[in-house]
Amino acid sequence: MDRYLTTSEVAERYRTAESTVRYWRHIGYGPRGVKVGRRVLYPEAELTRFDQELLDERANWALGA
């Protein structure tokens, strides 16, 4: 079963503020959250996907693509 992280835990993982994680969600950037009642939770698999997206962007930038 996939582990779910809170907004606070995601902010800690990416060394940013909780408000930044909420803003990312608002603009459609970052890991996709799942609404459970009033809370937004982030599946660990989604964080892994976002990490890979960031790595790909960095690699493309470094190559000048």
PDB file of N, CA, C and O in Angstrom, chain B, residues numbered from 101:
ATOM      1  N   MET B 101       0.840  -1.183   0.000  1.00  0.00           N
ATOM      2  CA  MET B 101       0.000   0.000   0.000  1.00  0.00           C
ATOM      3  C   MET B 101       0.884   1.245   0.000  1.00  0.00           C
ATOM      4  O   MET B 101       1.902   1.297   0.690  1.00  0.00           O
ATOM      5  N   ASP B 102       0.487   2.225  -0.770  1.00  0.00           N
ATOM      6  CA  ASP B 102       1.251   3.452  -0.902  1.00  0.00           C
ATOM      7  C   ASP B 102       1.139   4.294   0.370  1.00  0.00           C
ATOM      8  O   ASP B 102       0.080   4.347   0.996  1.00  0.00           O
ATOM      9  N   ARG B 103       2.213   4.934   0.736  1.00  0.00           N
ATOM     10  CA  ARG B 103       2.229   5.829   1.888  1.00  0.00           C
ATOM     11  C   ARG B 103       1.821   7.223   1.418  1.00  0.00           C
ATOM     12  O   ARG B 103       2.178   7.636   0.314  1.00  0.00           O
ATOM     13  N   TYR B 104       1.088   7.936   2.237  1.00  0.00           N
ATOM     14  CA  TYR B 104       0.633   9.283   1.914  1.00  0.00           C
ATOM     15  C   TYR B 104       1.277  10.284   2.848  1.00  0.00           C
ATOM     16  O   TYR B 104       1.402  10.033   4.047  1.00  0.00           O
ATOM     17  N   LEU B 105       1.687  11.422   2.302  1.00  0.00           N
ATOM     18  CA  LEU B 105       2.305  12.475   3.090  1.00  0.00           C
ATOM     19  C   LEU B 105       1.380  13.678   3.160  1.00  0.00           C
ATOM     20  O   LEU B 105       0.596  13.930   2.245  1.00  0.00           O
ATOM     21  N   THR B 106       1.482  14.413   4.251  1.00  0.00           N
ATOM     22  CA  THR B 106       0.699  15.632   4.423  1.00  0.00           C
ATOM     23  C   THR B 106       1.409  16.789   3.711  1.00  0.00           C
ATOM     24  O   THR B 106       2.550  16.656   3.268  1.00  0.00           O
ATOM     25  N   THR B 107       0.718  17.913   3.611  1.00  0.00           N
ATOM     26  CA  THR B 107       1.307  19.104   3.012  1.00  0.00           C
ATOM     27  C   THR B 107       2.563  19.513   3.779  1.00  0.00           C
ATOM     28  O   THR B 107       3.561  19.911   3.178  1.00  0.00           O
ATOM     29  N   SER B 108       2.510  19.415   5.080  1.00  0.00           N
ATOM     30  CA  SER B 108       3.650  19.753   5.924  1.00  0.00           C
ATOM     31  C   SER B 108       4.855  18.859   5.613  1.00  0.00           C
ATOM     32  O   SER B 108       5.981  19.346   5.510  1.00  0.00           O
ATOM     33  N   GLU B 109       4.618  17.569   5.467  1.00  0.00           N
ATOM     34  CA  GLU B 109       5.700  16.630   5.170  1.00  0.00           C
ATOM     35  C   GLU B 109       6.289  16.871   3.777  1.00  0.00           C
ATOM     36  O   GLU B 109       7.497  16.749   3.574  1.00  0.00           O
ATOM     37  N   VAL B 110       5.422  17.214   2.823  1.00  0.00           N
ATOM     38  CA  VAL B 110       5.899  17.512   1.469  1.00  0.00           C
ATOM     39  C   VAL B 110       6.755  18.773   1.492  1.00  0.00           C
ATOM     40  O   VAL B 110       7.806  18.822   0.853  1.00  0.00           O
ATOM     41  N   ALA B 111       6.316  19.784   2.218  1.00  0.00           N
ATOM     42  CA  ALA B 111       7.085  21.028   2.331  1.00  0.00           C
ATOM     43  C   ALA B 111       8.458  20.753   2.934  1.00  0.00           C
ATOM     44  O   ALA B 111       9.462  21.300   2.480  1.00  0.00           O
ATOM     45  N   GLU B 112       8.496  19.915   3.943  1.00  0.00           N
ATOM     46  CA  GLU B 112       9.763  19.564   4.577  1.00  0.00           C
ATOM     47  C   GLU B 112      10.665  18.828   3.596  1.00  0.00           C
ATOM     48  O   GLU B 112      11.867  19.089   3.538  1.00  0.00           O
ATOM     49  N   ARG B 113      10.096  17.915   2.830  1.00  0.00           N
ATOM     50  CA  ARG B 113      10.870  17.132   1.861  1.00  0.00           C
ATOM     51  C   ARG B 113      11.532  18.020   0.808  1.00  0.00           C
ATOM     52  O   ARG B 113      12.672  17.780   0.410  1.00  0.00           O
ATOM     53  N   TYR B 114      10.805  19.053   0.361  1.00  0.00           N
ATOM     54  CA  TYR B 114      11.334  19.943  -0.671  1.00  0.00           C
ATOM     55  C   TYR B 114      11.930  21.228  -0.101  1.00  0.00           C
ATOM     56  O   TYR B 114      12.262  22.152  -0.843  1.00  0.00           O
ATOM     57  N   ARG B 115      12.061  21.275   1.225  1.00  0.00           N
ATOM     58  CA  ARG B 115      12.676  22.401   1.924  1.00  0.00           C
ATOM     59  C   ARG B 115      12.047  23.731   1.508  1.00  0.00           C
ATOM     60  O   ARG B 115      12.736  24.678   1.128  1.00  0.00           O
ATOM     61  N   THR B 116      10.742  23.768   1.591  1.00  0.00           N
ATOM     62  CA  THR B 116       9.990  24.963   1.248  1.00  0.00           C
ATOM     63  C   THR B 116       8.850  25.136   2.251  1.00  0.00           C
ATOM     64  O   THR B 116       8.655  24.303   3.135  1.00  0.00           O
ATOM     65  N   ALA B 117       8.121  26.201   2.105  1.00  0.00           N
ATOM     66  CA  ALA B 117       7.008  26.474   3.014  1.00  0.00           C
ATOM     67  C   ALA B 117       5.752  25.701   2.594  1.00  0.00           C
ATOM     68  O   ALA B 117       5.581  25.360   1.423  1.00  0.00           O
ATOM     69  N   GLU B 118       4.891  25.436   3.557  1.00  0.00           N
ATOM     70  CA  GLU B 118       3.615  24.779   3.256  1.00  0.00           C
ATOM     71  C   GLU B 118       2.809  25.612   2.260  1.00  0.00           C
ATOM     72  O   GLU B 118       2.139  25.063   1.386  1.00  0.00           O
ATOM     73  N   SER B 119       2.876  26.934   2.393  1.00  0.00           N
ATOM     74  CA  SER B 119       2.138  27.802   1.472  1.00  0.00           C
ATOM     75  C   SER B 119       2.624  27.632   0.039  1.00  0.00           C
ATOM     76  O   SER B 119       1.841  27.764  -0.902  1.00  0.00           O
ATOM     77  N   THR B 120       3.899  27.344  -0.131  1.00  0.00           N
ATOM     78  CA  THR B 120       4.439  27.110  -1.474  1.00  0.00           C
ATOM     79  C   THR B 120       3.850  25.832  -2.057  1.00  0.00           C
ATOM     80  O   THR B 120       3.480  25.801  -3.230  1.00  0.00           O
ATOM     81  N   VAL B 121       3.761  24.788  -1.258  1.00  0.00           N
ATOM     82  CA  VAL B 121       3.177  23.523  -1.720  1.00  0.00           C
ATOM     83  C   VAL B 121       1.715  23.739  -2.099  1.00  0.00           C
ATOM     84  O   VAL B 121       1.252  23.215  -3.112  1.00  0.00           O
ATOM     85  N   ARG B 122       0.991  24.505  -1.293  1.00  0.00           N
ATOM     86  CA  ARG B 122      -0.411  24.813  -1.619  1.00  0.00           C
ATOM     87  C   ARG B 122      -0.504  25.622  -2.912  1.00  0.00           C
ATOM     88  O   ARG B 122      -1.399  25.392  -3.725  1.00  0.00           O
ATOM     89  N   TYR B 123       0.421  26.571  -3.106  1.00  0.00           N
ATOM     90  CA  TYR B 123       0.440  27.370  -4.330  1.00  0.00           C
ATOM     91  C   TYR B 123       0.725  26.477  -5.534  1.00  0.00           C
ATOM     92  O   TYR B 123       0.059  26.600  -6.562  1.00  0.00           O
ATOM     93  N   TRP B 124       1.704  25.583  -5.422  1.00  0.00           N
ATOM     94  CA  TRP B 124       1.995  24.636  -6.507  1.00  0.00           C
ATOM     95  C   TRP B 124       0.725  23.889  -6.895  1.00  0.00           C
ATOM     96  O   TRP B 124       0.418  23.738  -8.078  1.00  0.00           O
ATOM     97  N   ARG B 125      -0.007  23.427  -5.894  1.00  0.00           N
ATOM     98  CA  ARG B 125      -1.236  22.676  -6.162  1.00  0.00           C
ATOM     99  C   ARG B 125      -2.246  23.572  -6.891  1.00  0.00           C
ATOM    100  O   ARG B 125      -2.923  23.126  -7.818  1.00  0.00           O
ATOM    101  N   HIS B 126      -2.338  24.821  -6.472  1.00  0.00           N
ATOM    102  CA  HIS B 126      -3.277  25.779  -7.073  1.00  0.00           C
ATOM    103  C   HIS B 126      -2.965  26.020  -8.558  1.00  0.00           C
ATOM    104  O   HIS B 126      -3.886  26.117  -9.369  1.00  0.00           O
ATOM    105  N   ILE B 127      -1.686  26.116  -8.919  1.00  0.00           N
ATOM    106  CA  ILE B 127      -1.316  26.408 -10.307  1.00  0.00           C
ATOM    107  C   ILE B 127      -1.080  25.150 -11.142  1.00  0.00           C
ATOM    108  O   ILE B 127      -0.755  25.245 -12.325  1.00  0.00           O
ATOM    109  N   GLY B 128      -1.239  23.973 -10.534  1.00  0.00           N
ATOM    110  CA  GLY B 128      -1.077  22.726 -11.277  1.00  0.00           C
ATOM    111  C   GLY B 128       0.360  22.280 -11.444  1.00  0.00           C
ATOM    112  O   GLY B 128       0.668  21.512 -12.356  1.00  0.00           O
ATOM    113  N   TYR B 129       1.235  22.746 -10.587  1.00  0.00           N
ATOM    114  CA  TYR B 129       2.645  22.377 -10.611  1.00  0.00           C
ATOM    115  C   TYR B 129       2.917  21.474  -9.412  1.00  0.00           C
ATOM    116  O   TYR B 129       2.168  21.488  -8.436  1.00  0.00           O
ATOM    117  N   GLY B 130       3.965  20.709  -9.486  1.00  0.00           N
ATOM    118  CA  GLY B 130       4.359  19.906  -8.334  1.00  0.00           C
ATOM    119  C   GLY B 130       3.630  18.578  -8.259  1.00  0.00           C
ATOM    120  O   GLY B 130       2.920  18.195  -9.189  1.00  0.00           O
ATOM    121  N   PRO B 131       3.809  17.883  -7.157  1.00  0.00           N
ATOM    122  CA  PRO B 131       3.153  16.589  -6.993  1.00  0.00           C
ATOM    123  C   PRO B 131       1.642  16.753  -6.893  1.00  0.00           C
ATOM    124  O   PRO B 131       1.144  17.702  -6.287  1.00  0.00           O
ATOM    125  N   ARG B 132       0.937  15.829  -7.485  1.00  0.00           N
ATOM    126  CA  ARG B 132      -0.533  15.873  -7.453  1.00  0.00           C
ATOM    127  C   ARG B 132      -1.032  15.321  -6.123  1.00  0.00           C
ATOM    128  O   ARG B 132      -0.659  14.224  -5.706  1.00  0.00           O
ATOM    129  N   GLY B 133      -1.867  16.092  -5.480  1.00  0.00           N
ATOM    130  CA  GLY B 133      -2.435  15.672  -4.211  1.00  0.00           C
ATOM    131  C   GLY B 133      -3.791  15.028  -4.394  1.00  0.00           C
ATOM    132  O   GLY B 133      -4.440  15.185  -5.428  1.00  0.00           O
ATOM    133  N   VAL B 134      -4.205  14.306  -3.379  1.00  0.00           N
ATOM    134  CA  VAL B 134      -5.504  13.644  -3.358  1.00  0.00           C
ATOM    135  C   VAL B 134      -6.285  14.211  -2.181  1.00  0.00           C
ATOM    136  O   VAL B 134      -5.797  14.219  -1.051  1.00  0.00           O
ATOM    137  N   LYS B 135      -7.476  14.675  -2.441  1.00  0.00           N
ATOM    138  CA  LYS B 135      -8.300  15.246  -1.374  1.00  0.00           C
ATOM    139  C   LYS B 135      -8.990  14.106  -0.622  1.00  0.00           C
ATOM    140  O   LYS B 135      -9.691  13.289  -1.218  1.00  0.00           O
ATOM    141  N   VAL B 136      -8.782  14.065   0.679  1.00  0.00           N
ATOM    142  CA  VAL B 136      -9.408  13.072   1.547  1.00  0.00           C
ATOM    143  C   VAL B 136     -10.132  13.859   2.637  1.00  0.00           C
ATOM    144  O   VAL B 136      -9.524  14.329   3.599  1.00  0.00           O
ATOM    145  N   GLY B 137     -11.439  13.989   2.461  1.00  0.00           N
ATOM    146  CA  GLY B 137     -12.192  14.852   3.367  1.00  0.00           C
ATOM    147  C   GLY B 137     -11.747  16.280   3.159  1.00  0.00           C
ATOM    148  O   GLY B 137     -11.827  16.800   2.047  1.00  0.00           O
ATOM    149  N   ARG B 138     -11.277  16.923   4.217  1.00  0.00           N
ATOM    150  CA  ARG B 138     -10.796  18.301   4.127  1.00  0.00           C
ATOM    151  C   ARG B 138      -9.295  18.382   3.913  1.00  0.00           C
ATOM    152  O   ARG B 138      -8.755  19.468   3.703  1.00  0.00           O
ATOM    153  N   ARG B 139      -8.623  17.254   3.964  1.00  0.00           N
ATOM    154  CA  ARG B 139      -7.160  17.231   3.860  1.00  0.00           C
ATOM    155  C   ARG B 139      -6.709  16.901   2.449  1.00  0.00           C
ATOM    156  O   ARG B 139      -7.409  16.222   1.698  1.00  0.00           O
ATOM    157  N   VAL B 140      -5.539  17.388   2.107  1.00  0.00           N
ATOM    158  CA  VAL B 140      -4.892  17.010   0.856  1.00  0.00           C
ATOM    159  C   VAL B 140      -3.697  16.153   1.235  1.00  0.00           C
ATOM    160  O   VAL B 140      -2.839  16.572   2.012  1.00  0.00           O
ATOM    161  N   LEU B 141      -3.648  14.951   0.679  1.00  0.00           N
ATOM    162  CA  LEU B 141      -2.546  14.029   0.932  1.00  0.00           C
ATOM    163  C   LEU B 141      -1.832  13.745  -0.382  1.00  0.00           C
ATOM    164  O   LEU B 141      -2.431  13.807  -1.455  1.00  0.00           O
ATOM    165  N   TYR B 142      -0.559  13.437  -0.283  1.00  0.00           N
ATOM    166  CA  TYR B 142       0.274  13.223  -1.458  1.00  0.00           C
ATOM    167  C   TYR B 142       0.838  11.809  -1.426  1.00  0.00           C
ATOM    168  O   TYR B 142       1.605  11.469  -0.526  1.00  0.00           O
ATOM    169  N   PRO B 143       0.459  10.965  -2.418  1.00  0.00           N
ATOM    170  CA  PRO B 143       1.005   9.608  -2.465  1.00  0.00           C
ATOM    171  C   PRO B 143       2.520   9.659  -2.699  1.00  0.00           C
ATOM    172  O   PRO B 143       3.003  10.473  -3.485  1.00  0.00           O
ATOM    173  N   GLU B 144       3.252   8.799  -2.023  1.00  0.00           N
ATOM    174  CA  GLU B 144       4.704   8.778  -2.163  1.00  0.00           C
ATOM    175  C   GLU B 144       5.111   8.527  -3.614  1.00  0.00           C
ATOM    176  O   GLU B 144       6.115   9.069  -4.076  1.00  0.00           O
ATOM    177  N   ALA B 145       4.345   7.714  -4.332  1.00  0.00           N
ATOM    178  CA  ALA B 145       4.648   7.439  -5.747  1.00  0.00           C
ATOM    179  C   ALA B 145       4.565   8.722  -6.573  1.00  0.00           C
ATOM    180  O   ALA B 145       5.322   8.895  -7.529  1.00  0.00           O
ATOM    181  N   GLU B 146       3.660   9.611  -6.213  1.00  0.00           N
ATOM    182  CA  GLU B 146       3.523  10.884  -6.917  1.00  0.00           C
ATOM    183  C   GLU B 146       4.729  11.785  -6.649  1.00  0.00           C
ATOM    184  O   GLU B 146       5.169  12.513  -7.539  1.00  0.00           O
ATOM    185  N   LEU B 147       5.258  11.739  -5.443  1.00  0.00           N
ATOM    186  CA  LEU B 147       6.459  12.511  -5.129  1.00  0.00           C
ATOM    187  C   LEU B 147       7.651  11.986  -5.919  1.00  0.00           C
ATOM    188  O   LEU B 147       8.489  12.763  -6.375  1.00  0.00           O
ATOM    189  N   THR B 148       7.723  10.681  -6.078  1.00  0.00           N
ATOM    190  CA  THR B 148       8.787  10.081  -6.883  1.00  0.00           C
ATOM    191  C   THR B 148       8.675  10.535  -8.333  1.00  0.00           C
ATOM    192  O   THR B 148       9.683  10.828  -8.975  1.00  0.00           O
ATOM    193  N   ARG B 149       7.441  10.593  -8.850  1.00  0.00           N
ATOM    194  CA  ARG B 149       7.220  11.052 -10.223  1.00  0.00           C
ATOM    195  C   ARG B 149       7.669  12.508 -10.373  1.00  0.00           C
ATOM    196  O   ARG B 149       8.324  12.857 -11.355  1.00  0.00           O
ATOM    197  N   PHE B 150       7.322  13.347  -9.411  1.00  0.00           N
ATOM    198  CA  PHE B 150       7.700  14.749  -9.453  1.00  0.00           C
ATOM    199  C   PHE B 150       9.216  14.910  -9.357  1.00  0.00           C
ATOM    200  O   PHE B 150       9.797  15.747 -10.047  1.00  0.00           O
ATOM    201  N   ASP B 151       9.855  14.112  -8.505  1.00  0.00           N
ATOM    202  CA  ASP B 151      11.317  14.147  -8.406  1.00  0.00           C
ATOM    203  C   ASP B 151      11.952  13.858  -9.765  1.00  0.00           C
ATOM    204  O   ASP B 151      12.897  14.536 -10.170  1.00  0.00           O
ATOM    205  N   GLN B 152      11.433  12.855 -10.463  1.00  0.00           N
ATOM    206  CA  GLN B 152      11.970  12.503 -11.775  1.00  0.00           C
ATOM    207  C   GLN B 152      11.745  13.630 -12.780  1.00  0.00           C
ATOM    208  O   GLN B 152      12.611  13.911 -13.609  1.00  0.00           O
ATOM    209  N   GLU B 153      10.589  14.269 -12.703  1.00  0.00           N
ATOM    210  CA  GLU B 153      10.287  15.408 -13.580  1.00  0.00           C
ATOM    211  C   GLU B 153      11.302  16.535 -13.350  1.00  0.00           C
ATOM    212  O   GLU B 153      11.781  17.145 -14.307  1.00  0.00           O
ATOM    213  N   LEU B 154      11.626  16.806 -12.094  1.00  0.00           N
ATOM    214  CA  LEU B 154      12.610  17.837 -11.780  1.00  0.00           C
ATOM    215  C   LEU B 154      13.987  17.471 -12.319  1.00  0.00           C
ATOM    216  O   LEU B 154      14.696  18.323 -12.855  1.00  0.00           O
ATOM    217  N   LEU B 155      14.366  16.198 -12.176  1.00  0.00           N
ATOM    218  CA  LEU B 155      15.655  15.748 -12.693  1.00  0.00           C
ATOM    219  C   LEU B 155      15.714  15.862 -14.214  1.00  0.00           C
ATOM    220  O   LEU B 155      16.737  16.265 -14.769  1.00  0.00           O
ATOM    221  N   ASP B 156      14.628  15.511 -14.883  1.00  0.00           N
ATOM    222  CA  ASP B 156      14.570  15.607 -16.342  1.00  0.00           C
ATOM    223  C   ASP B 156      14.690  17.059 -16.795  1.00  0.00           C
ATOM    224  O   ASP B 156      15.404  17.356 -17.753  1.00  0.00           O
ATOM    225  N   GLU B 157      13.992  17.965 -16.106  1.00  0.00           N
ATOM    226  CA  GLU B 157      14.072  19.390 -16.439  1.00  0.00           C
ATOM    227  C   GLU B 157      15.491  19.903 -16.269  1.00  0.00           C
ATOM    228  O   GLU B 157      15.995  20.657 -17.101  1.00  0.00           O
ATOM    229  N   ARG B 158      16.123  19.493 -15.197  1.00  0.00           N
ATOM    230  CA  ARG B 158      17.507  19.933 -14.954  1.00  0.00           C
ATOM    231  C   ARG B 158      18.449  19.410 -16.014  1.00  0.00           C
ATOM    232  O   ARG B 158      19.332  20.134 -16.472  1.00  0.00           O
ATOM    233  N   ALA B 159      18.274  18.154 -16.411  1.00  0.00           N
ATOM    234  CA  ALA B 159      19.125  17.562 -17.441  1.00  0.00           C
ATOM    235  C   ALA B 159      18.927  18.280 -18.776  1.00  0.00           C
ATOM    236  O   ALA B 159      19.895  18.548 -19.488  1.00  0.00           O
ATOM    237  N   ASN B 160      17.685  18.588 -19.112  1.00  0.00           N
ATOM    238  CA  ASN B 160      17.406  19.310 -20.361  1.00  0.00           C
ATOM    239  C   ASN B 160      18.002  20.706 -20.338  1.00  0.00           C
ATOM    240  O   ASN B 160      18.520  21.182 -21.349  1.00  0.00           O
ATOM    241  N   TRP B 161      17.932  21.363 -19.191  1.00  0.00           N
ATOM    242  CA  TRP B 161      18.489  22.696 -19.060  1.00  0.00           C
ATOM    243  C   TRP B 161      20.010  22.646 -19.218  1.00  0.00           C
ATOM    244  O   TRP B 161      20.598  23.498 -19.884  1.00  0.00           O
ATOM    245  N   ALA B 162      20.645  21.641 -18.601  1.00  0.00           N
ATOM    246  CA  ALA B 162      22.093  21.514 -18.666  1.00  0.00           C
ATOM    247  C   ALA B 162      22.564  21.237 -20.102  1.00  0.00           C
ATOM    248  O   ALA B 162      23.657  21.649 -20.490  1.00  0.00           O
ATOM    249  N   LEU B 163      21.742  20.544 -20.876  1.00  0.00           N
ATOM    250  CA  LEU B 163      22.086  20.232 -22.259  1.00  0.00           C
ATOM    251  C   LEU B 163      21.741  21.366 -23.206  1.00  0.00           C
ATOM    252  O   LEU B 163      22.083  21.318 -24.387  1.00  0.00           O
ATOM    253  N   GLY B 164      21.069  22.379 -22.699  1.00  0.00           N
ATOM    254  CA  GLY B 164      20.690  23.513 -23.522  1.00  0.00           C
ATOM    255  C   GLY B 164      19.502  23.253 -24.410  1.00  0.00           C
ATOM    256  O   GLY B 164      19.284  23.953 -25.399  1.00  0.00           O
ATOM    257  N   ALA B 165      18.716  22.220 -24.046  1.00  0.00           N
ATOM    258  CA  ALA B 165      17.540  21.881 -24.863  1.00  0.00           C
ATOM    259  C   ALA B 165      16.355  22.738 -24.524  1.00  0.00           C
ATOM    260  O   ALA B 165      15.289  22.580 -25.120  1.00  0.00           O
TER     261      ALA B 165
END
